[in-house]
Amino acid sequence: MPKRVDHEERRAQIADALIRVAGRRGLHAVGMRDVAAEAGVSLRLVQYYFETKEKLLFYGLQHLTDRFTARVGARLAAAGPNPGPRATIEALLLASLPTDEESRTFHLLYSSYSILSVTDEALAAQPFIDNPDAAENAVAGLLEQAKASAVADPGVDARTEAISLLAMAATMGTSILVGQRSPESAIAVLRHHLDRIFATTGTPATG
């Protein structure tokens, strides 16, 4: 009896190959033939699943985003059963910094796709982030929760701070990639700003 093909598993196999090749050569230089060779499958099979390079990139970056979400989840799990707003925000920010091969690839491909989509109409027509404000909304919500629980400065503007923290992490991620600063110095800067936001003379609320 022929083995049943798991189509999602095959798609993930091809997406992982895309991520590996793009991490080495850059997203702009990757073709479907390169991905097929990396995955150990035929070009025809890659075309069968994705039809165009744009659809392959779109799926591959969604797959990469899922891996990023899992990495944030692992950091939160390591922080304990009730990490709280600060630890949750810190896990999100630190997971996005290119401090190892996985996070380096995430930052590189994420940035590359954003830049390419400015001039490539096919990429611009299908942004790979369904909700581009999701991270901003999540961080702002956590900061509002921290203010309500009296564990953050009640005077901070949650939305502004969320935007600032995410922009800071993205910019410092690029500076790590190009060798301008070390991961340790970037982490220290982020924690410095979190210390400022979460500095409070009040007594944390209970219950």
Secondary structure, DSSP 8 states (H G I E B T S, - for coil): ------HHHHHHHHHHHHHHHHHHH-GGG--HHHHHHHHTS-HHHHHHHHSSHHHHHHHHHHHHHHHHHHHHHHHHHHT-S--HHHHHHHHHHHHHS--SHHHHHHHHHHHHHHHHHHH-HHHHTS-S-S-TTHHHHHHHHHHHHHHHTTSS-TTS-HHHHHHHHHHHHHHHHHHHHTTSS-HHHHHHHHHHHHHHHT--SS-----
